Amino acid sequence: MTNKADRPSHDDSGDPPGGEPGREHDDAVAAASSKAIVPSEADPVDPADQEVAELVGKLAEPGDMGGAERRRLFGRLTASLVAGARKAGASGAGRGRWLADVYMAVAPRVPIRDLVTLQEHHYGLSGEALADDLVRTAAKATMAVGAVGGALAAAEFAAPPLLLSAPAQLVAETLVVAAIETKLIAELHEAYGVQVQGTGGQRAMAFAVAWSKQRGVDPLTPSSVTLALGAAAKTALRNRLMRTLGRHLTTLGPFLTGAVAGGALNRMATRRLATAVRVDLRRHRALPPGAGP
């Protein structure tokens, strides 16, 4: 464990001095998968979807990642998504259903850290302080993803023959942002001690649906997990993904405008989501077991 005096500090935009806790252990992040809550019973998926899930998982991991590596992974993810969409014949309205199906295959495979692991990675913080740090880290991650996705889309915007490939890059950004924010929701539940029942796969889908509704999971509703697998929940997830994709489409523009806009929009959206979820979790935590809202 790093001593308080030796740990690095940061805010959302960089790493200035100031002693504020926030930077995660670089070596601890590498070991996250060994202590994460990973659903082992997830259904088998198509190899192409498995590759997408692995790439999204890498891009959604906390910790610092070099710009070159992030761009390389985004390039691979974009290529996989293009191949998958062509194979599925996804276009127009069907693209929304395909995108939701892809994310439903991805969500159960994004590692979620339990409370003990979160505290190890965040210098022993707990409660509101831990939640604050989780939000800072997630906002920084979605900002970085938006900057890369926006920059790639802007590059395509500047090259008319390749313009049609730009949406695929924004689909990749949409999936990664959804994974980061769903991971944030799940880990905020850990930080606040609000337990969601069910198997690993059921809990993963419950958090994905919570992301689609931009709210916390209500643990006092027995049907909350089973409803997460229903048709209405899948429709809500599809609609949220398409709205997020629509937001990312607004970052199409020449030069660096896409990168700046993409990063800023993602950062604000992640913070807004976290605020709404934390309000729900504070209310649920304050209720005694079995009490109604």
Residue pairs with C-beta under 8 A, 6 or more apart in sequence:
1 120
1 123
1 124
2 25
2 123
4 21
4 123
7 21
7 23
7 123
8 15
8 23
9 15
9 16
9 17
9 18
9 19
9 20
9 21
9 22
9 23
10 16
10 20
10 22
10 23
10 136
10 140
11 18
11 20
11 22
11 136
12 136
12 139
12 140
12 143
12 267
13 140
15 23
21 122
21 123
21 125
21 129
21 133
22 133
22 136
22 137
24 62
24 63
24 121
24 122
24 137
25 120
25 121
26 63
26 64
28 120
28 121
29 61
29 62
29 63
29 121
30 63
32 61
32 62
32 111
32 113
32 117
32 121
33 111
35 113
35 114
35 116
35 117
35 120
36 111
36 112
36 113
36 114
36 117
37 111
37 112
37 113
37 114
37 186
37 200
37 203
38 109
38 111
38 112
38 200
39 108
39 109
39 199
39 200
39 201
39 203
39 204
40 200
41 199
41 200
41 201
42 108
42 109
42 200
42 201
42 204
43 201
45 53
45 105
46 84
46 105
48 80
48 83
48 84
48 87
49 84
49 102
49 105
49 106
50 105
51 76
51 80
52 77
52 80
52 81
52 84
52 102
52 105
52 106
52 175
53 105
53 106
53 109
53 110
54 109
55 73
55 76
55 77
55 80
56 77
56 106
56 110
56 175
56 176
56 179
57 106
57 109
57 110
57 111
57 179
58 73
59 65
59 70
59 73
59 74
59 77
59 145
59 176
59 179
60 110
60 141
60 176
60 179
60 180
60 183
61 111
62 121
62 137
62 138
62 141
65 144
67 148
70 144
70 145
70 148
71 148
71 152
74 148
74 149
74 152
74 169
74 172
74 173
74 176
77 172
77 175
77 176
78 152
78 165
78 168
78 169
78 171
78 172
81 102
81 168
81 171
81 172
81 175
82 165
82 168
84 90
84 98
84 102
85 91
85 95
85 98
85 168
85 171
88 94
88 98
88 101
90 97
90 98
90 99
96 238
96 239
96 241
96 242
97 238
99 171
99 174
99 175
99 238
99 241
99 242
99 245
100 234
100 237
100 238
100 241
102 175
103 175
103 178
103 179
103 208
103 237
103 241
104 205
104 208
104 234
104 237
106 175
106 179
107 179
107 182
107 204
107 205
107 207
107 208
108 200
108 201
108 204
108 205
110 179
110 182
110 183
110 204
111 183
112 183
112 186
112 187
112 190
112 204
112 207
113 121
113 187
113 190
114 190
115 190
115 191
115 193
118 130
118 134
118 187
118 190
118 191
119 125
119 126
119 130
122 130
122 133
122 134
125 133
126 191
127 191
127 192
130 191
131 188
131 191
131 192
131 274
131 278
134 184
134 187
134 188
134 191
134 274
135 184
135 188
135 270
135 271
135 274
135 278
138 180
138 181
138 183
138 184
138 270
138 274
139 266
139 267
139 270
139 271
139 274
140 267
141 180
142 177
142 180
142 181
142 266
142 267
142 269
142 270
143 263
143 264
143 266
143 267
143 270
144 263
145 173
145 176
145 177
145 180
145 262
145 266
146 173
146 177
146 248
146 251
146 259
146 261
146 262
146 263
146 264
146 265
146 266
146 267
147 259
147 260
147 262
147 263
148 173
148 259
148 262
149 169
149 170
149 172
149 173
149 176
149 248
149 251
149 262
150 173
150 248
150 251
150 257
150 258
150 259
150 260
150 261
150 262
150 263
151 256
151 258
151 259
151 262
152 166
152 169
153 166
153 169
153 170
153 248
153 251
153 252
153 258
153 262
154 251
154 252
154 253
154 254
154 255
154 256
154 257
154 258
154 259
156 162
156 163
156 165
156 166
156 169
157 163
157 166
157 252
157 253
157 254
157 258
158 254
158 255
166 252
167 249
170 245
170 248
170 249
170 251
170 252
171 245
173 248
173 262
174 241
174 244
174 245
174 248
177 244
177 248
177 266
177 269
177 270
178 208
178 211
178 240
178 241
178 244
180 270
181 211
181 269
181 270
181 273
182 207
182 208
182 210
182 211
184 270
184 273
184 274
184 277
185 207
185 210
185 211
185 216
185 217
185 273
185 277
186 203
186 204
186 207
188 216
188 274
188 277
188 278
188 281
189 195
189 196
189 207
189 216
189 217
189 281
192 278
192 281
192 282
192 284
192 285
193 285
194 216
194 217
194 219
194 281
194 284
194 285
195 219
196 203
196 206
196 207
196 217
196 219
196 224
196 225
197 203
197 219
197 225
198 206
198 225
202 225
202 226
202 228
202 229
203 225
205 225
205 228
205 229
205 233
206 217
206 224
206 225
206 228
207 217
208 228
208 237
209 227
209 228
209 233
209 236
209 237
210 216
210 217
210 277
211 237
211 240
211 273
212 233
212 236
212 237
212 239
212 240
212 241
213 236
213 240
214 240
214 272
214 273
214 276
214 277
215 276
215 277
215 280
216 276
216 277
216 278
216 279
216 280
216 281
216 284
217 224
218 224
218 280
218 284
218 293
219 284
220 284
220 287
220 290
220 291
220 292
220 293
227 233
244 269
247 265
247 269
248 262
248 265
250 261
250 265
251 257
251 258
251 259
251 261
251 262
251 265
252 258
253 261
283 293
284 293
287 293
